[in-house]
Amino acid sequence: MRHVAIVGSGPAGYYTAEAALKQWGDDVRVDIFDCLPVPFGLIRSGVAPDHQSIKGVSRRYEATALTENVRFVGNVLIGRDVSIPELRELYDVVILATGAPNDRKLGLPGEDLPNVFGSASFVGWYNGHPEFAGLDPALSHDTAVIVGNGNVALDVARILAKSQNELHGSDIVAHALTTLNVSRVRRIVILGRRGPHQIAMTPKELGELAHLERACPRVDPADLPDEAEDAALDPGLRKSVGHLRAFSRTGDADCPSDQVTIEFDFFAAPKRIIGTERVEDVEVERTRLENGKAVGTGETYRVPAGIVIACIGYQTSKIPDVPFDAAGGRFANEDGWIAPGLYCVGWARRGPTGTIGTNRPDGYAIIEKVARDIGEGAGKAGRPGFDALAEQRGINYVKFTDWQKIDEAEVANARKGAPREKFVSVERMIEAAGKR
Ligand code: NAP
């Protein structure tokens, strides 16, 4: 019998559990830990609330979760409630699948001003992550600045631009819907420090901007390279750039004053965030490309802004007793191997890149490695050992069946047309699970 502990119940965690089941069938017991009482990590708290079809992948994870040999152990923070050395003592292998839930910092003056956020907190706010539910962003100014040219920047711009009607069928949480309902944001400026050929935005996500009820995406034609140069791009990027070209053909007459404009400002690196009580302006420096890198030209200008959201990538949370690669923002690892019996997978291994599906081969690859290393298992205590420790420490963990009660209550609480109304505090989740 092999005893496997997976820390993190997002895509990387569940694909790894699925791979462990395929590899060992009834000869494995997998415990999936999560610091929240609810599973699915990024699917619940990161994927945009209006992308319900993407969230549907959690049904696949549910199939894994409901097998006897896999169990969910929620509301347990590894590194605080139970240490990594303790887990390693109890299980043949500990696999960290904790994702990358923390914001990378811009490292600019003024970054700590009120109403300047990183995407982890802003996305966490509208997705109802308990840590960020109280963020209370002010949307009282006409202009929002988004930094970064990746898909998260697009998610944030789209949520800010959408009408209440368009958000209706999403699982955006009530507090965010209420704030967005009275939002005064009519101009969204997306700053890209490099150019249209260097974006990290995928075609489907970029194309969505063209179909919003009241949004008008705009690109300055002067920022676009010669169209002939698109031929050298990868097909996906070429398609994305095609969307930017279409946006560049939008004239003033196509953008009535009641529309929200989404302006792509390329070759634009933020330098300083300015304000007293809260952010008022972003100072931006024009850049040019040198060997693919953005280099400042010295020319600066200000964009007045009431809110700034930096969507510049994420990093993994540190865990005591696990070596961390600060430059990469992930655990220090060699192809997933950290130390004997300790591995990482997904964003915690490779950094925040790729799609949700990228985690599937990642999970299978890590189990192949683990299989070579742990053989038939070393007779560790596994589940019963953990349960004894939990009892001794008074850890009242949340099981998958408890989550199903939370799930049912969230579905029952949904406003009309929405899939669910999430609980945004751990206390309310625990209450709904009947654990209090
Ligand atoms: P990302 O794709 O890595 O994009 C980060 C962006 O921030 C890049 O344009 C980068 O520019 C820019 N940037 C980084 N540091 C900066 C700085 N100091 N100043 C200005 N700009 C800076 O990250 P992400 O958007 O957070 O997405 C993370 C992952 O999740 C990606 O794999 C993404 O595709 C995925 N995702 C997918 C979906 C979807 O499929 N619907 C939705 C959301 C996220 P440079 O290129 O110049 O470094």
Boltz pocket constraint, residues with backbone or C-beta under 6 A from the ligand:
constraints:
  - pocket:
      binder: B
      contacts: [[A, 105], [A, 106], [A, 147], [A, 148], [A, 149], [A, 150], [A, 151], [A, 152], [A, 153], [A, 155], [A, 191], [A, 192], [A, 193], [A, 194], [A, 198], [A, 199], [A, 200], [A, 202], [A, 205], [A, 268], [A, 269], [A, 270], [A, 311], [A, 312], [A, 313], [A, 314], [A, 352], [A, 353], [A, 354], [A, 355]]
      max_distance: 6.0
